[in-house]
Amino acid sequence: MRIVVLGGGIVGVTTAYDLASDGHEVVLVDRQAAVGRETSYANAGLIAPAHVYAWASPRAPMILLQSLWRSDSALKFRLRADPRMWAWSLRFLANCTAARNRANTLRKLSLCLYSQARLGELAREGGVEYDAIRAGLLYLYRDPAHFETGTANMRLLQEHGLELQAIEPGRIAALEPTLAPVQGKFAGAIYAPKDESGDCLKFTQGLAEAAGRRGVELRMGHLIRALEQHGGRIRAAVTDQGRVEGDAFVLALGSYSPLLARPLGVHLPVYPVKGYSLTLPILEAREAPRIGGVDEGHLVAYATLGDRLRLTATADFAGYDTSFAAPHFAGMLRVARELFPHAAAYDKPDYWACLRPMTPDGPPILGRCGIANLYLNTGQGHMGWTMAAGCSRIVADIIAGRTPALDIAGLTLDRY
């Protein structure tokens, strides 16, 4: 079967690879000149099942409300005349119960664990190197009450198969020696020994090369304008360079998926949430973090990616605006200088912003959508690097008529 994959990020490339491995003729189409040039380009680098908690929680409505007037909030909810944002927000609020938060978190956890295992398989099969560090991640808490909440929450993940350890302040430096001078600033930490880090862009590029060796055709620099529908099926993707026909199509365009699906009568509750990242050259390797982590007090993630230090922060409800300016990164720089003062060239920052495709409940949207030959692989939110390999295998299995290895209840469009 000839299958057209729409989207050249980590989700689209893993999908194309899996479909080609199943013996399909695969064409991948993307508007960028190369793979991984949007949300996959400079993400946090964390492969983090331990950071899987659904955003929609009983505490979330107050956090959203406070973000309207607090300039220091890591979450920036903007009042916009955007009916799609308000529709998404109402669905988000409907999921802010303890029961729904628990169910959505556990769905995400199962998917992340499955996907992490699949990611390792893909790396071995494709011979892909991506600056991987498989020594766990450290989640740091500055406030005792926050640490107490974090340790209480971690029990849910522990009960469902994730190894986690609560760490007292005096033990932080044993896991991350570079934090020894500042470990007294923390009330404690949670160590996730099975979490990992790695360069998502390098992985995406390497797997695209492996996919090419399996016959995947990459049509880069093709702006997808519409999907041509006839008789309840998609005939072709219409691009600025002509039509791309296929027997089946996979929509893996992240935040842009709803824009292409809406004219077909397929309404995807996916909304863009902008995230910011900062990449710095490492000057002194001994001063850079050995393992990645998250400063939970400031919601700043960090990871060493080869000879670079990556930091990410902020969830900004700014629509499809991807612009950024130096002040957006001041908080990240302040945290990096505090934690790793001698590690990097702080006068040589590389700034980036991208759009995370968020669903109102948290899990992604996979599989069928009501159009016979159109399949979905979108809505991974801030967990795309962690979830991509598992999501793509699930979608490939659905297309092949196989039962996926993971229960997909709560992961399909019909849950809305």
Secondary structure as GFF3:
##gff-version 3
##sequence-region A 1 416
A	DSSP	beta_strand	2	6	.	.	.	ID=ss1
A	DSSP	alpha_helix	10	21	.	.	.	ID=ss2
A	DSSP	beta_strand	25	30	.	.	.	ID=ss3
A	DSSP	beta_strand	46	47	.	.	.	ID=ss4
A	DSSP	three_ten_helix	49	51	.	.	.	ID=ss5
A	DSSP	alpha_helix	60	67	.	.	.	ID=ss6
A	DSSP	beta_strand	75	77	.	.	.	ID=ss7
A	DSSP	alpha_helix	83	94	.	.	.	ID=ss8
A	DSSP	alpha_helix	98	126	.	.	.	ID=ss9
A	DSSP	beta_strand	137	141	.	.	.	ID=ss10
A	DSSP	alpha_helix	144	159	.	.	.	ID=ss11
A	DSSP	beta_strand	165	167	.	.	.	ID=ss12
A	DSSP	three_ten_helix	169	171	.	.	.	ID=ss13
A	DSSP	alpha_helix	172	175	.	.	.	ID=ss14
A	DSSP	three_ten_helix	177	185	.	.	.	ID=ss15
A	DSSP	beta_strand	188	192	.	.	.	ID=ss16
A	DSSP	beta_strand	196	197	.	.	.	ID=ss17
A	DSSP	alpha_helix	200	213	.	.	.	ID=ss18
A	DSSP	beta_strand	217	220	.	.	.	ID=ss19
A	DSSP	beta_strand	224	230	.	.	.	ID=ss20
A	DSSP	beta_strand	233	239	.	.	.	ID=ss21
A	DSSP	beta_strand	242	245	.	.	.	ID=ss22
A	DSSP	beta_strand	248	251	.	.	.	ID=ss23
A	DSSP	three_ten_helix	254	256	.	.	.	ID=ss24
A	DSSP	alpha_helix	257	261	.	.	.	ID=ss25
A	DSSP	three_ten_helix	262	264	.	.	.	ID=ss26
A	DSSP	beta_strand	271	281	.	.	.	ID=ss27
A	DSSP	three_ten_helix	285	287	.	.	.	ID=ss28
A	DSSP	beta_strand	293	295	.	.	.	ID=ss29
A	DSSP	beta_strand	300	305	.	.	.	ID=ss30
A	DSSP	beta_strand	308	317	.	.	.	ID=ss31
A	DSSP	three_ten_helix	326	329	.	.	.	ID=ss32
A	DSSP	alpha_helix	330	339	.	.	.	ID=ss33
A	DSSP	beta_strand	350	358	.	.	.	ID=ss34
A	DSSP	beta_strand	365	368	.	.	.	ID=ss35
A	DSSP	beta_strand	374	378	.	.	.	ID=ss36
A	DSSP	three_ten_helix	381	383	.	.	.	ID=ss37
A	DSSP	alpha_helix	384	400	.	.	.	ID=ss38
A	DSSP	three_ten_helix	413	415	.	.	.	ID=ss39
###
